[in-house]
Amino acid sequence: MKHKIRPSIVLLNNDSVLLMKYIYGGTEVYGLPGGNPEVGESLQQAVVRELKEELGLTIEIDDLLFVAETHRVEKQEVVVHNIFAGKIVAGVPVLNAIHTSALSAEWINVDDLDDKNLYPNIGAEIKILFGFGSSDRTTYLGNINQQWF
């Protein structure tokens, strides 16, 4: 079984969250910006570097919001997601195709999250950050019910 750590960030702007758009198996999938840490990098440093490389953004990392797992049994893979809050300090999101396979970076309105395939699948938790709904969940979300494409 292969285990990976993937830090990412929730960036909020008015009623929207910044997501990266991909096509997997002919299906649109939206992911939180982030990536894989390089040797010697902290999770926070990895997110800062990835957003600079992929989107040209300077960001500030705030608190750890969630830790969640996705299990992809057919690939013998577990990904542990470490999801931080943060804010953009400088720049506007402009995709750098050299550093990402994403097709676009989009501000998605919180009301539209239910209609999107999210990775990791934490649309309900993001909506709570906007004040929509309530949750008795803690920071550790456990195994996410993730659909694969």
N, C-alpha and C positions, 0 to 999 in steps of 0.2 A: 504494500500500500504506500503510495506516494503522498506526502503531506507538503502543502505549500502554505505560506503566509502571504496574505494580500492586504496591505493597508490601503485605505481609500478615504475620501473626504466628502462630506455633505456641505455644499456651498449653496446658500439660500439668497435669493434676490426677490424682494417683494413677495409674490405668491408663487415663485418658481424655484426649481432646483436644477443645478447644472448636471446634465447627463451626457454620456458619450454614446453615440448610436453606431451599432454594428449590424451586419447581416450574417446570421448563422443558419445554415440549412434552409435558406430562402425566407427566413423570418427576421423581422426587426427586433433587436434586443438592445436595451438601454442599460448601461452600466455606470456606476459611480466612478468618477475620475480617481485614478490611483495607479498602482502597479506593483512590481516585485522589487524588494530591497536588493541592493548589491551588497557584496561582502563588506562587512564593517559598517554598514548604514543602519541607523535606527529606523523604526517604522515611520516616524515623523519626517526624518530626513528623506526617506524614499518618496513620500508623498510630495514634499516640496520639490524635489528634483524632477519627478515624473510630470508634475503640472507645469513646471518651467519648460521642460523638453517638449511635451505633447501639445500644450496650449499657450505657451508664452506668458503664463501667469506667475506673478509673485504672490504667494499666499502666506497666511498666518494660521498655524495649527492651534486649535483650542482643545477642549476636552475630548476624551474618548467617549463616544456615544454608545457604540454597540460592539459586541464580539459575537460572531455567528459562524456557523459551519455549513459548508455545502459538501455533500457526499455524492460523488459520481462513481457509482459502483462498477459500471462497465469499463471505466478507465482506471479503476483501482486508485482513485484520487480523492483526497480530502483537502479542501481549502478552508483555512481559518481566516475569516474576514475581520479586520480591525478597522472600524469605521469611526473617523474623527469628525468633529465639527471644525469649522474654520471660516475664514473670510478672505476675499481677494483684497490684496494691498495695492497691487498695481497691475495694469494690463486689462485687456478684454480677451475672451477666449477665441483664439485663432488656431485651428488645427494644423499641426505639423506632421504631414504624412510620412516623413522619414522616421518618426519616433512612435507612430501608432498605426494600428490597422483600422481604427475607428473611421467611419464615413463622415461624421460631423460631431460637433459639440453643440448641444441645444439646451436652452432654458425651457424646461417643461413645467407647465402650471400644475400645482398640486392636485387640482380637480381632475386632471387627465392621467394621473399615475395609475389608476385602476385599469386603464385601457392599454397600458404598456407592459411588455415583458421585461422585467427588471432583473438585473444580476448584481448583487444578490437580491433576492426577492423580499425587499423590506419596504415596500410602498406604504403599508399601513403605519410602520414606525416613522417614516418620513412625514406622513400626514400629521402625526401626533406632534412633531416638532413645530408644525405650522399652527397648532392649536385645534386641529380637527380630530375629535375623538379622544379617548383616554386609554391608558394601558396599565395593566398590573405587571407588565414584563419589566425585568431588570435590565441592566446593561448587557448581561449575557443572554443572548437570544436562543442559543443552542442550535440544533440542526434546522436549517431553513428548508421549507418545502420548495425546492427549486425545480422548475421545468427546464429541460435541456432541448436544444435545437441543433 
